[in-house]
Each structure stands twice: as structure tokens, then as C-alpha cells.
Amino acid sequence: MIAIIIASSTPYAGRTFLALSLAKKLKEMDYDIGYIKPLGSVPVKAGKAVHDADAIFAKEVLGLAEPLEIISPFVLDYENQARLFAGELKDVRKQVLAAFQSLKKKDFVIVSGANDLFEGSLAGLDALSLADDMKAYILYVEPWRGDVSADAVYGSSKLFGDRFCGAVLNKVPEAAVNHVKQDVKPFLQKKGISLFGAFPKDKFLESVTVRQLAEILNGKLQCCDDKLDEHVEHFLVGAMDVDSALTYFRKTPNKAVITGAHRSDIQLAAMETSTKCIIITGGLQTNDVVLGKAKATGTPILSVPDDTFTTIDKIEMRVGKTSIREPRKVDRAKQILDMEFDMFGFLKKLKKV
């Protein structure tokens, strides 16, 4: 068995994206795959037990035969956190390692890491402790934040030592891809670090559904509840004249348009182009003409209580930080991995080729 911990030093780096797509790829290559999330952080009740939402999704999307007690052996919910501080939470590490050991006949076990390198330290479930206990390799994923990301990769390699097998740079903007491949990758290689991929920033993976927007913005749906699972990739504010707005609207697909209730001209113009949702600010509703057009075109209209600037702030706080718990997003993640991940180099590093 080869255990691979997908780790990063920052939340929303793309750990689940990489863990699921790598597991799917290895399964496609006829390897027997196990999957475990030692430290759950999104508690969901499944039957009488509580398990992690990402682990439940992984079981479904990967077709795993193992019970959730193995895939999600421990969740740090509010109750367990209180027990931890009270000194009443014992044998968690043993429980997790026992679940891990039950997968020892697998060719690979993908271990989905926590939000950063130190989360779970109090329970002995941080990446550094687990790497030693599981004799696992670390595959580090770093979201591109400029050249400082090279520091993060190099620093992590020093921290994990021989357990560090390599890294992936994720969410690389198109303008930085050549720099990463031509400058950063060779530099890291000279430092003895394998960079297995530079994954481009992907609008679909960072998109939100209309349903998620309604939750984020506390919005009330005025029509088209059958379109709630449509994905929104771009956001435009409709505050200009109609002619100027149409120019931008036509250039921007799969968008949501944010505007005031009084701008029915903007709302009608938006529905002439690829618009997934119209967001009406100020807690107001649109008029019957716009509502009729929305129903005819299948364009959901959300009425949200905040002003335009507050609405934009709420959206920006969540863009790129939404869950990958959607089969279509996993399929897209797998496509990116197929194109950009050096699977031969990765397996060679693990002495599997």
C-alpha cells in the first residue's frame, strides 16, 4: 500500500479537487484505491452517525465499497471540539489509524488532508503527524499567489523531508502559466522538488450555482425554481446605459447580472444574452413585464436584501471557495488532471514504474 496525503498550507487550495481527480485517475489505471478523510470538518448526519460531507461525496463519486466509518472515521464538530478542550476526547488517533490500516491491501490510499498543515494537531491528526504514523507521502497543493507560492512549496518540502514527494500549483491565471512552466518549475527542480502540474484557473470549478447564490445572499426566488442548479461563472453590475451594457453582456457568458429593481431595461437586456440569473438588490421585486420575460427565457430572478456594494462583497468572499461536491465539477477536475498532471513522473517518484 502507498499512502498519499493531499496537503496544503491554506484553505481552498484545491485539496479535494486533487484528491478526487487523482483517485479517479488511478482507478482508471486499474489500481485498487482506498480513500480516507481523517479529520472531518463539515459534519453531516448519515443514519445515526455523523460523518464529513466531503467524505460522503467521495464514497458516492468514487464508488467506494468501504463503510463511512472507514472513509470518515472522525469529525471535529462542536461537541467533539468541546470534549477535546475538556480533555475528554481520547483514542481519536487510534480510531483514525485503525480505519486507515483496514485499507492496507489497497494499491493506493488517498488521504484527504485538513484545511492547513497544522489543523488537527491537538488530536494528533495534523499532516505532519499523519505522514509519520501512516508512512505516507505528501503531495502538496498550493494555490498560485504569485512567486511567493514557490516559497510555500519549498518550505513545505523542507518541513516534510523525505515524506515530500512533490507538488501541484493550482488556480494559475492564464497570464502566469508560461512563467510557472518556464521559470518556476525548472527552479524548483534544481532544488530537488518535483512539480507535477500547474493547473490553470478554471471558471467552472470556481462557479456557484443559483441555489448557492440564494443561500449566500439570503435571496428570495421570484421565478424559475427548476434552474437553481445552473452554474454562474461571471458577475456583472448593470449600472450603465443599455447600449453599453449589451456590449458587456454579449461578451460574458454564464453570468449573473446585479442591478436595482428600477432598471427593468437592464434586466430585459440581460435576458437577451447568456444570463444564468438576475439579482435584484434592495429587497425589492421586479415588474410583471420583466417577470414574464424571465419565465419565458428560464432566467431565475433573485431578490436580495442588501445594496449592490454589500451584495458584491458577499459574492467576492465566496468566489473560488465553493464546494466541489458536484459530479460535473469532479469530471472537470479530472479533465484538468488528465491534461496537466505528470502521472508518469508521479508514479516514477513513488517507484511504481
N, C-alpha and C positions, 0 to 999 in steps of 0.2 A: 504494500500500500504506500502510495505517495500522497502526503497531505500538503495542501496548498492553502495558505491563509491569504485572503484578499484583504489587504490593509491599506489605510491611508491616514494622513495626519489631520485631515479636515473633513467635516461633514459634507454631504452632497458631492463627493468626488466622483462617484460612479462605481462604487464597490459592487452593489447589487447588479448593476448593468453588466459589469465584467464577470462577476461570479456566475450569473445565469447563462450568459452567452458562451463563456468558456466551458461550462458543464455541458451545454447542448452540443458544442463542437466536439468535445471528447467522446460524448455518447455517439455522435455521428461517425466517429472513427472506430466504433466498436469497443471502446473501453467501458468497463463496468464502473459506474460513477456513484459515489456517495456524496451527500450534501448535508451540512450541519451549520446552524447559526447558534453558537454557544451562548451569546448574550442577546436575548431579545429585548427590543426597546419599544415595540408597538404592540401592546397587549390586545389580543382578541380572544374572546371566549369561543372555544371549539369543543362542543359537548359539555362535559363537566370541568374540563381543564382550560387553562389559559396558555396560549401559545403566541408566538410572534407572527404578525401579519405577513411579513416578507417570507418567512419560513413556510407558512401555509400556502402561499402563492407558489413558492419553489416546488413544493411537493406536487402541486397540480400541474404546473407548466413543464416540469421535467419527468413527470410520470413516475415518481419515486414510490417504491413499494414499502419502505420503512414507515413505521408509525410516527406521528408528530412528536411523541415523547423522545424520539431519537433525533429528529431533524431540528426540533426546537426544545431542548432539554431544560432551559431556564429563561424566564422573562423577568427583567428588573422592573416590575410595576410598582405602584405606590406602596402597596402592602409589603412587598419584599424589600423595598428601599428602607422603610421604617424598621423592619426586622433586622436589616443589616446594621443600621446605626445603633440599634438596641443590643447588638451582639447576639441576637437570637438566630441568625441565619448561618447554619453550619452545613458542611459537606457539599456545598454547591459545586466546588471544583471537582470533587469526586464524582458527583452526579453527571457533570458535563463530560468528564473524561471517560466514564463508563459508557455513555452514549456514543462517544467517539470510537472507543475500542470495539464496539459492536459492528463497526463498519470496516474492520481490519482486513477483510477478504476482498475489498474493492480494489480496483487498479488505482483509482484516484479518489481522494475525498476533498471536495471543495469546502473550505471553511470561510463562511461569510463573516468578515470582521466587524468590529464595532465602529462607532462614529469617528473615533480618532485612536491614536496609538495607546492612550492611557485609560480610556473608558473601561470600567470593569476591574481596575487594579485592586480595589478594596476586596473584591471577591476572588482575586487570582485569575480573572478572565480577560485581562488585557492581552494585546497581541504579543508582547514580548514574553510573558509567562506562558501563553498557549503555544508559542513557537517552540519553546524548550520542552514543555510537557508532551506535546504531540510529535516532537521531532519533525516539525513541518517547515516547508519552505515559505518564504514571504514573497508574494507577488504584490508589489506596491503600485497603487494607482494615485496619480497626482493630477488635479485639475490645473490646466495651464493658467498661471497668474503672471506671466512674463518670465524673465530669466531667473527670477527667484525660485521658480519651480525646480530648476536644476540643483539649487542648494538643498531643497527639500528631499529630492531623490538621493543625492549624495549623502546627506546627513542620515537618512534612514538606512542606507547601506552600511554606514559606519555603526549605527546603533544595533542592527541585527547581525552583522558579521557574516559568518558562513551560511546562516539561515536565509540570507537575502539572495533570491535567485534573479531578480530583475524588476523592471518597472514598465508601466504604461503611462504616457501622458495623455490626458483626456480633455475634451472640450477645447481643442486647439482652434482658434479662429483661422479662417481661410488665409488671412494675410500673414499668419505666423507659421504656417505649415512648412514652407520651404526652409525657413530659419531653423525650425526644430530638427528637420531631417538632415540638413546640410551642415549645421553648426553645433547644435546641442547634442544630437545623438553621437557624432564622432568624438566630441569632447568627453562625454560620459564613458564611451567605450575605452578611451585612453586611461580613464580612471578605474577600469575593470568592471564597469556597470553595463549590463545588458539592457538596452531599451527595446522592448519587444514590439512597441507600436506607438504611433502618435495618432490618436483618434480625433477626427475633426469635430468641431462643434456642430451639433445636429439640431435643427429647429424642431423636428418632430419629437425627438426624445425630450426636449425641454418644453414641449407644448403642454397646455392644460385643456381639459375638456370643459364644455359649457357647464356641466354639472359641478365640476370642481370650482369654476369661477363663481357659481351661485353660492357655494359654501364659503369660499374665501371672502366674498364681498357682501355676504348676508343679503343676497338679491332675491327678488320675487319674480318668478317667471310669468310673463304675460301671455305667451303662446308657444306652441311647438315643443311640447314636452317629449316628443319622440326623437328630438335632435340633441338631447342632452349629452350624448356621448361623442359628439363631433369634437375634433381637436382644433384648438386655436393656437396658431404659431406666431402671430404678429398682433400688435395693438396700435391703433391709430386714434388720435383725438380729432374729432370733427368740429373744429373751431374756425375754419376758414370759409371762403365763399365756395359755392357749389362747384364751379368750374375747376378751381384749384384742387378741391377735394377729390373730384373724379379722377384727376390725373394720378394722385397718390393711390386712390382706391384700386384703380385698374392695374397698377404696378405691384400691388401687395396681395398675394393670395392667402386664403385660410386665416382671415383676420377677424378681430373684434373691433368695432368702432365705438368709441366712448364719446358721448355728446349729451347735451341738455335736452329736456323734453320739448322745448320750443323750437328746436332745429329739425323740424319734420322734413325740410328739404334735404338735409344731410342724411337723415335716416333713409329716405326714399332712394337717394343716390347710392348709398352704400349697398342697398339690396339689388342694384343693377350689376354689381361685381361680386367677386368671390368672398362673401362675408359670412362667417360662421355664427356671428352673434352681434347684437346691438345692445350696448349698455347705456341705459338712461340714468343720469345722476340726479341727486337731489331728492330722491324718494318719490318722484313724480311718475305719471304714466303718459304714454304717447297717445295720439289721437286715433280715431277709428279708421281713418284712411291708411295711416301707416300700419296699424294692426292688421287690417285686411290684406295689405301687400305682404306683410310678414308671414301670414298664414299661407298665402298663395305661393310664396317662394321658399317656405320652410326655413325661415330665419328666426331663431329664438330672440326674444326681447327680454332683457333683464332690467328691472328697476332696482337701483341700489340706493341706500340712504345717504351716502356721503357725497361731498362735492367732487368735482373732477380731479383735483390735485390729490386729495386723500385716496380716491379710488386708484389712481395711477401708482401711488406709493405702495398700496396694499398689493397690487399686482406685481410690481417690481421686486417686492420682498419674496415673492413665491416663484417667479420665473426661474427655471433651471433647478428648482428644488422640489419638484413634484415626484411622486412615486412612480416607479417603473412597473407597478403591479397591473399591467395591461398586456395581454398576449401580443398585440400589434407592436408595442414598444419593444418587447423581448425579441420579436422577429427582426425588427430594425436594428437592434443592438447586435444580433447575430450576424446580420449582413455587414455591419461595420467591422466586426471582428474578422469575418472571412476575408475582407479586403485589406485590413490594416495590421493584423496581428501576425507576428513571425512565429507561427506554430512550430515549424521545424527547429528554429533556434531555441524555442522554449523547451521542446521535448529533448533536444540535444543537451541543454543545460541540466535537465533532470536525468540524463543518461538513459532516456527511453528510445533513442535512435542511434 
